[in-house]
Amino acid sequence: MKDLKKFNIQFVGLKEGSHLFEYQIDNTFFEAFNFDEYLDSNLNVQINFVKKPTLLELSFTVNGTINVPCDITNEPFDLIIDGKLPLLIKFGEEYNDDNEELIIVAHGSYEINVAQYIYEMIVLAVPTKRVHPKVIDGTLESEALKRLKQLEIKESKTVEKTDPRWDKLKDLLTEKNK
């Protein structure tokens, strides 16, 4: 993963207390992960890094927009992203990331790369179904919507005639229940 060294946080030289790290994320960040689902992205990530004697607390927040195609019309639109991710880092014998909210790093570690956590937070903040806001309010004009409207199943307003023999059987059931 090239170009991700700027996401290394060296915590050995930091004083105990709270520190703020900010990153501007665009599509080059996602290219490092071979992820090309977003047409464009403009995201601001802030990490509130709290160093304590025995652990590190990281609170990730992301807000901004990504440009994605609508799942209904395939029209691109800017989707507003807002997400959070809490993370605790403790020190132990060896690296362990089995728990998604608690990471254990080896005692001799002096830095941590937060790029993977930023990536996961952003991808998980995007809804699974992405619908253009103009589709929701009904103001979007597109060929795909016109075609979907044409293919829509219309409700039949004709009254179905039933076989009189079935009506007699239904009468038997209703008499039995009385």
N, C-alpha and C positions, 0 to 999 in steps of 0.2 A: 504494500500500500504506500505508494509514493506520495509525496507532498503532505504527509500527515504529521511531520515532526513538530509543526507549530502547535499541535494539540497535546504535546507533552507538558505536563505540569511537574516541575521539580519541587517537591515538598520538603526536602531536607534543609534547604536554606531559608525556608519561610518561618517567620515567627508564629507562635501560637496565637490563635484568634481567627478572625474572619478576613477573607481575601476575595476579591471579585475578578473574574476572568470573563472577557467578552470575545465572541467570535462572530464574524460575518460569514454566512454560509451561502454559497451559490452552487451552480451545477458542477463546477470542477471538484467540489467536495464529493459529490455522489459518483462522479466518474472514477474516483479512487476505489470505490466499492463495486464498480461495474454495474451500477444501478442507473438505468436510463428511462424510468417511468415518468419523470417530471420534465416538462418542456423547458421550464425556467424556474428559478427559485431565488428568493430574496428573503433570507431568514436571519434573525438576530438571536444568538444563543448566549445566555448569561449563566455562569457557574458561580454560585456562592460556595466558596471553599472554606470550611472551618477546620483548622488544625487544632487537635487536642493531643495531650500526651500519649494516649494509647490508641487513638483512632482518628480517622479523617471523615468528615461529613461533607458530602457534595450534594447541592441542590441545583439541578439543571432546569432552566426554563427556556422555552423557545417561543417566539412569535414572529410573524411575517406572512409572506404569501408564497405559494407555489403555483405554477401554471400547469394545469392538467387537462386532459380531454374529458368531457362529460361522458358518463357511462351510457346515457340515453341517446344523445345526439352526436357525440364525438366532436362537439364544438369546444375549443380550448377556452378556459376561463381561469381567473385567479382565485384560488381557494385559500381562505384565511386559516392559518395554523396557529394553534395556541396549545402548548403542552408543558408538562412538568415531569421530572424524574428524580426521586430521592435515591441516594446511594451512600452506603457506609463502607469504609475501607478499614479493615483491621490488619494487624500484623501477625503472622504465624510462621510455621516451619516452611511451608511451600505455597505457591500460588494456587488458589481455588476459587472458581467462579460458579459453583453449582447453584448457589442461591442468587436470584436475580437482583436482590436488594442489598446483599452483603458480599463484598469481595475480600478475600484474604490474600495479602501479598507477603512475600518473603521478608524477613527482618532486614536484610541488607539492601532492599529496594530504596531508591532515592527519587524516582519519578514514576508517574503513571500517564499513559496515553488515554485521553478521554474521547477520541474520535469515534470509536465503536459505540459508546454510550450515547453520544450525540446523534449518530446515525439511527440507532434503534429508537430513540425518543421521537425523532422526526417522522420516521416511517410509521410508527405506531400511533402518532397523533393524526395521521391522515385517515379519514373515514373510508370504510371498505367500499361504500357506494358513493361515488362523486357525481352529484347532480348540479348542473348549471343553475344559478339562482333565478335566471329568467325563465327556466323551464318550470320551476316551482310556482312562480307568480303568473305564469302564462303569457309572458310578453315576448318570448323568443320565437323568431320566425326562422325556420330552417327546413330544408328539404326532407331531412330525416323525420322531423315531427309531422310534416304534412303526410308523408308516406305512412307513418304509424297511425295517424288519424284515419286514413283511408282503409287500413287493414283492421281497424278496431271492430270487434264483434258487436253487432247491434242487437239489442234486446227485441225479441219478437212480441208484438202487441196483439197477435191473433190468439183467440181463445181456442185451446185444444179441445176437440170433441173426444169424449171417451166412449168406449164400448159399453152399451147398456148392460151387458152381462156382468162387467166389473162393478158397475154401480149396484147391482143386486147383491153381489158378494160383499161389498162395503156395507150395505144395509144390514146384512146378517151379522157382521162384526159389531156394528153399533148397537143392534138389538141385544146381542150377547152381553155387552158391557153394561147394559142398563140394569 
